[in-house]
Amino acid sequence: RAKALGATVILGSATPSLEAYYRARTGTYRLLELTHRIDHRPLPRVTIVDMRQEFHKQKRPPVLSWQLIDKLRQIIARQEQAILFLNRRGFATYISCQSCGTPLKCSRCAVTMVYHSQENQLFCHWCNRRIERPQICPVCRSGYLKLLGKGTEKVESELSRLFPGVPVERMDTDSTRRAGSHDRMLDDFKHQRTRILVGTQMVAKGHDFPLVTLVGVISTDVSLNIADFRSSERTFSLLTQVAGRAGRGDDPGEVIIQTYTPEHYSVQASREHDYTGFYAKEIVFREELAFPPFSHFIRITARAAKEERGRDALIRLKEKLPTHLNVPFSTEGPAPAVQYRMRGLYRW
């Protein structure tokens, strides 16, 4: 559209995509850089907490590290505010039998169901199927079912236990379903009626609250372990963007990142707010594997009620592609999709 109108396109981001930055570095785009914050405000100090050590200290999988709990006490005492980020909603990310090891999965989708404490139900976040929380294992009939993993509901519950009387609000797609609730939550936070805001990706970008001096990232491992070649890039981007919510007023900000993989280069680069350092490492891997920006990927997904039909359709398509494409290309697959079964359909 810009080409048709003779307009200029400006791509603006603290964390541009690797493809966009590569084009800027190689001269396809013109690179303009903002090297400091408005009014030369300092970037927040970032502390990385190794949750492996926290596990040994607390003798259980911790939701909040001692460092984060201590910092929350300090900001509450100073009448300041905090944002806690976790990109998983619900209370527990899955429920598993401790006797036979079976996780409870959606019958229509090949994914574990998430426990939501307010409804006391298990939800499938793909097809929205819901069932009552079972008391016995459907496989071995034992009663040793345990809630595992953590979502925003669990973080909210833990905060209420640790800081009784402190106003805490949770912002995710579950809590903002009612019309006007999203704006009401942000208004409450803006006017300090809420002291701690817990949320998913919707709290990570674009907000400017001067009294937010602490940002806590509950877990980086959620985005880092997704089966996607862009997982490192998305993790760095999310960490950098959510860290930018801290210290936007007169008081300097602080960020605490909880992770089980503190040595990962995307986590280390986010500690220094170092996009170019992250880019330098990531671009090497992309070039070695001929991934974008050194190639273009097209992913074609087939869905079918019968398992073999989707696969066979893609095999036929693969055979016909050479007669229709006049550019060099290679194909991989067909292979089962990461989410292999969804809403009763098999995906290849």
C-alpha positions as CSV (number, residue, x, y, z in Angstrom):
1,R,0.0,0.0,0.0
2,A,2.8,2.4,0.8
3,K,4.4,1.6,-2.6
4,A,1.0,2.5,-4.3
5,L,0.7,5.8,-2.4
6,G,4.4,6.8,-2.5
7,A,4.6,6.7,1.3
8,T,7.4,5.8,3.6
9,V,7.1,2.8,6.0
10,I,8.7,3.0,9.4
11,L,9.1,-0.2,11.3
12,G,9.6,0.7,15.0
13,S,10.6,-1.7,17.8
14,A,13.0,-2.1,20.6
15,T,13.2,-5.8,19.5
16,P,12.8,-5.9,15.7
17,S,12.5,-9.2,14.0
18,L,15.7,-10.8,12.9
19,E,14.6,-10.6,9.2
20,A,13.9,-6.9,9.5
21,Y,17.2,-6.1,11.3
22,Y,19.1,-8.2,8.8
23,R,17.7,-6.2,5.9
24,A,18.6,-3.0,7.8
25,R,22.1,-4.2,8.4
26,T,22.6,-5.3,4.7
27,G,21.2,-2.0,3.2
28,T,17.7,-3.2,2.1
29,Y,16.2,-1.0,4.8
30,R,17.6,2.2,6.2
31,L,18.6,1.8,9.9
32,L,17.8,4.5,12.4
33,E,18.6,3.9,16.1
34,L,17.4,5.5,19.3
35,T,20.3,4.9,21.7
36,H,18.7,6.0,25.0
37,R,15.4,6.4,26.8
38,I,13.4,9.6,26.9
39,D,15.0,12.2,29.3
40,H,18.0,9.8,29.5
41,R,16.3,7.6,32.1
42,P,18.4,4.6,33.0
43,L,17.4,1.1,31.8
44,P,16.2,-1.1,34.7
45,R,18.7,-3.4,36.4
46,V,18.0,-7.0,35.6
47,T,18.7,-9.9,38.0
48,I,18.5,-13.5,36.8
49,V,17.4,-16.1,39.4
50,D,18.4,-19.7,38.8
51,M,15.3,-21.6,39.8
52,R,17.3,-24.9,40.0
53,Q,18.9,-23.5,43.1
54,E,15.6,-22.2,44.4
55,F,14.2,-25.7,44.1
56,H,16.9,-27.1,46.3
57,K,16.4,-24.3,48.9
58,Q,12.6,-24.5,49.1
59,K,12.4,-28.4,48.7
60,R,9.6,-28.0,46.2
61,P,8.9,-26.4,42.8
62,P,8.7,-22.7,43.8
63,V,6.3,-20.2,42.2
64,L,8.2,-17.2,43.5
65,S,11.9,-17.1,44.4
66,W,13.1,-15.6,47.7
67,Q,14.6,-12.7,45.8
68,L,11.4,-11.8,44.1
69,I,9.4,-12.1,47.4
70,D,11.9,-9.8,49.1
71,K,11.7,-7.2,46.4
72,L,7.9,-7.3,46.4
73,R,8.0,-6.6,50.2
74,Q,10.2,-3.6,49.5
75,I,8.0,-2.1,46.8
76,I,4.9,-2.6,49.0
77,A,6.6,-0.8,51.9
78,R,7.5,2.1,49.6
79,Q,3.9,2.3,48.2
80,E,5.2,1.5,44.7
81,Q,3.8,-1.0,42.1
82,A,4.9,-4.2,40.4
83,I,4.0,-6.2,37.3
84,L,4.5,-10.0,37.3
85,F,4.5,-11.7,33.9
86,L,3.7,-15.4,33.1
87,N,2.5,-16.4,29.7
88,R,0.3,-19.3,31.0
89,R,-3.2,-18.8,32.2
90,G,-5.1,-21.1,34.6
91,F,-4.0,-22.5,38.0
92,A,-2.1,-25.6,37.0
93,T,-0.9,-26.4,33.5
94,Y,-1.7,-30.1,33.8
95,I,-3.0,-32.7,36.2
96,S,-1.2,-36.1,36.4
97,C,-1.7,-39.4,38.1
98,Q,1.1,-40.1,40.6
99,S,0.4,-43.8,40.4
100,C,0.5,-44.6,36.7
101,G,2.0,-41.3,35.4
102,T,-0.9,-40.6,33.0
103,P,-1.6,-36.9,32.3
104,L,-5.2,-35.9,31.7
105,K,-5.6,-34.9,28.0
106,C,-8.4,-33.5,26.0
107,S,-10.3,-36.3,24.1
108,R,-10.5,-34.0,21.0
109,C,-7.0,-32.5,21.0
110,A,-3.6,-34.2,21.8
111,V,-2.9,-31.7,24.6
112,T,-3.0,-31.7,28.4
113,M,-6.0,-29.9,30.0
114,V,-5.4,-26.9,32.2
115,Y,-6.9,-26.7,35.6
116,H,-8.8,-23.4,36.5
117,S,-9.4,-23.1,40.2
118,Q,-12.2,-20.6,40.0
119,E,-14.4,-22.9,38.0
120,N,-12.8,-26.1,39.6
121,Q,-12.7,-27.4,36.0
122,L,-10.2,-28.7,33.5
123,F,-10.1,-26.6,30.3
124,C,-8.7,-27.4,26.8
125,H,-7.2,-24.1,25.6
126,W,-7.5,-25.2,22.0
127,C,-11.1,-26.3,21.6
128,N,-12.5,-24.8,24.8
129,R,-13.8,-28.2,26.0
130,R,-14.2,-28.3,29.8
131,I,-14.8,-31.1,32.3
132,E,-15.2,-31.3,36.1
133,R,-12.0,-31.9,38.0
134,P,-11.8,-35.8,38.4
135,Q,-11.1,-37.4,41.7
136,I,-9.8,-40.7,40.4
137,C,-7.5,-41.5,37.4
138,P,-9.5,-42.6,34.4
139,V,-6.7,-45.2,33.5
140,C,-5.7,-46.9,36.8
141,R,-8.6,-45.7,39.0
142,S,-6.2,-44.5,41.7
143,G,-6.9,-41.2,43.6
144,Y,-3.4,-39.9,43.4
145,L,-4.0,-37.0,41.0
146,K,-1.7,-34.1,41.4
147,L,-1.8,-30.5,40.0
148,L,1.5,-29.6,38.3
149,G,2.9,-26.6,36.5
150,K,1.8,-23.0,37.2
151,G,-0.4,-20.4,35.5
152,T,-1.5,-16.8,36.4
153,E,-4.2,-18.0,38.8
154,K,-1.6,-19.8,40.8
155,V,0.7,-16.8,41.0
156,E,-2.3,-14.7,42.1
157,S,-3.1,-17.2,44.8
158,E,0.5,-17.3,46.0
159,L,0.6,-13.5,46.2
160,S,-2.7,-13.4,48.2
161,R,-1.2,-15.9,50.7
162,L,2.1,-14.1,51.0
163,F,0.7,-10.5,51.1
164,P,-2.7,-10.6,52.7
165,G,-4.6,-7.3,52.3
166,V,-2.4,-6.1,49.3
167,P,-4.5,-5.4,46.3
168,V,-3.6,-7.8,43.5
169,E,-5.2,-8.0,40.0
170,R,-4.9,-10.7,37.4
171,M,-5.1,-9.7,33.7
172,D,-5.5,-12.5,31.1
173,T,-8.1,-13.6,28.6
174,D,-10.1,-15.4,31.4
175,S,-10.3,-12.3,33.7
176,T,-11.0,-9.8,30.9
177,R,-13.9,-11.6,29.2
178,R,-16.5,-9.2,30.6
179,A,-17.0,-6.0,28.6
180,G,-15.0,-3.1,30.1
181,S,-13.0,-5.3,32.5
182,H,-9.7,-4.7,30.7
183,D,-10.0,-0.9,30.8
184,R,-11.2,-1.1,34.5
185,M,-8.1,-3.1,35.5
186,L,-5.7,-0.7,33.8
187,D,-7.5,2.3,35.4
188,D,-7.3,0.7,38.8
189,F,-3.6,0.1,38.3
190,K,-3.0,3.6,37.0
191,H,-4.6,5.2,40.0
192,Q,-2.8,2.8,42.5
193,R,-6.0,1.0,43.6
194,T,-4.0,-2.1,42.6
195,R,-0.5,-2.7,43.9
196,I,0.5,-5.8,41.9
197,L,-0.6,-6.7,38.4
198,V,-0.2,-10.3,37.3
199,G,-0.8,-11.1,33.7
200,T,0.0,-12.9,30.4
201,Q,1.4,-11.2,27.3
202,M,-1.2,-8.4,27.5
203,V,0.8,-6.8,30.4
204,A,4.1,-7.0,28.6
205,K,3.9,-4.2,26.0
206,G,2.8,-0.7,25.5
207,H,1.9,0.3,29.1
208,D,3.5,3.3,30.9
209,F,3.0,3.4,34.6
210,P,5.5,5.7,36.4
211,L,5.1,3.9,39.8
212,V,6.1,0.5,38.5
213,T,9.6,0.0,39.8
214,L,9.6,-3.8,39.8
215,V,8.9,-6.3,37.0
216,G,9.0,-10.1,37.7
217,V,9.2,-12.7,35.0
218,I,7.9,-15.9,36.6
219,S,9.3,-18.3,34.0
220,T,11.2,-17.8,30.8
221,D,11.1,-21.6,30.0
222,V,7.5,-21.4,28.8
223,S,8.5,-19.6,25.6
224,L,12.0,-21.0,25.3
225,N,11.0,-24.6,25.0
226,I,8.4,-24.2,22.3
227,A,9.2,-26.3,19.2
228,D,9.8,-23.4,16.9
229,F,13.0,-22.0,15.4
230,R,11.9,-18.5,16.5
231,S,11.6,-19.5,20.2
232,S,14.8,-17.8,21.3
233,E,13.9,-14.7,19.4
234,R,10.5,-14.5,20.9
235,T,11.8,-15.2,24.4
236,F,14.4,-12.3,24.1
237,S,11.7,-10.0,22.6
238,L,9.2,-10.8,25.4
239,L,11.8,-10.4,28.2
240,T,13.1,-7.1,26.8
241,Q,9.6,-5.7,26.2
242,V,8.3,-6.6,29.7
243,A,11.5,-5.3,31.3
244,G,10.7,-2.0,29.6
245,R,7.6,-1.6,31.8
246,A,9.9,-0.9,34.8
247,G,11.4,2.4,35.8
248,R,9.4,4.6,33.4
249,G,9.0,7.3,36.1
250,D,11.5,9.2,38.3
251,D,12.5,6.1,40.3
252,P,14.8,3.5,38.7
253,G,13.3,0.2,37.9
254,E,14.4,-3.4,38.6
255,V,13.6,-6.6,36.8
256,I,13.9,-10.2,38.2
257,I,13.8,-13.0,35.7
258,Q,13.2,-16.5,37.0
259,T,14.5,-19.3,34.8
260,Y,15.7,-22.9,34.8
261,T,18.1,-22.1,31.9
262,P,20.0,-19.0,33.1
263,E,22.9,-19.7,30.8
264,H,20.8,-19.4,27.6
265,Y,22.1,-16.6,25.4
266,S,18.7,-15.0,24.9
267,V,18.3,-14.7,28.7
268,Q,21.8,-13.4,29.1
269,A,21.3,-10.8,26.4
270,S,18.1,-9.6,27.9
271,R,19.9,-9.0,31.2
272,E,22.1,-6.4,29.4
273,H,19.3,-5.1,27.1
274,D,21.6,-6.1,24.3
275,Y,19.7,-6.7,21.1
276,T,22.8,-6.5,18.9
277,G,24.5,-9.1,21.1
278,F,21.5,-11.4,20.8
279,Y,21.3,-10.8,17.0
280,A,25.0,-11.7,16.6
281,K,24.6,-15.1,18.1
282,E,21.2,-15.9,16.6
283,I,22.1,-14.9,13.1
284,V,24.9,-17.5,13.1
285,F,22.5,-20.3,13.8
286,R,20.1,-19.1,11.2
287,E,22.8,-19.0,8.5
288,E,24.2,-22.4,9.4
289,L,20.7,-24.0,9.1
290,A,19.6,-21.9,6.1
291,F,16.7,-20.5,8.1
292,P,15.1,-17.1,7.6
293,P,16.4,-14.5,6.7
294,F,18.6,-16.7,4.5
295,S,15.6,-18.4,3.1
296,H,11.8,-18.2,3.0
297,F,9.6,-20.8,4.7
298,I,6.1,-21.8,3.8
299,R,4.3,-24.2,6.2
300,I,1.3,-26.0,4.6
301,T,-1.0,-27.7,7.1
302,A,-3.6,-30.3,6.2
303,R,-6.4,-31.2,8.6
304,A,-8.5,-34.4,8.3
305,A,-10.8,-36.5,10.4
306,K,-8.9,-39.6,9.3
307,E,-5.2,-39.7,10.2
308,E,-3.9,-40.9,6.8
309,R,-5.9,-38.5,4.6
310,G,-4.1,-35.3,5.5
311,R,-0.7,-37.0,5.1
312,D,-1.7,-38.5,1.7
313,A,-3.0,-35.1,0.5
314,L,0.3,-33.5,1.3
315,I,2.3,-36.3,-0.4
316,R,0.2,-35.6,-3.6
317,L,0.9,-31.9,-3.3
318,K,4.6,-32.5,-2.8
319,E,4.7,-34.5,-6.1
320,K,2.9,-31.7,-8.0
321,L,4.9,-28.8,-6.7
322,P,7.9,-29.1,-9.2
323,T,5.6,-28.6,-12.2
324,H,4.1,-25.4,-10.7
325,L,7.1,-23.6,-9.1
326,N,9.8,-22.1,-11.3
327,V,12.2,-21.1,-8.4
328,P,14.7,-23.3,-6.5
329,F,13.1,-24.9,-3.5
330,S,13.2,-28.0,-1.3
331,T,10.6,-29.7,0.8
332,E,10.4,-31.5,4.1
333,G,7.7,-33.8,5.3
334,P,4.9,-34.4,5.5
335,A,5.3,-34.8,9.3
336,P,2.9,-34.6,12.2
337,A,2.2,-31.1,13.4
338,V,3.4,-30.0,16.9
339,Q,-0.2,-29.9,17.9
340,Y,-1.0,-33.2,16.2
341,R,-4.7,-33.5,17.0
342,M,-7.0,-30.5,17.4
343,R,-10.7,-30.3,17.7
344,G,-11.0,-33.9,16.6
345,L,-8.9,-33.4,13.4
346,Y,-5.5,-34.8,12.7
347,R,-2.9,-32.2,11.5
348,W,0.1,-32.8,9.2
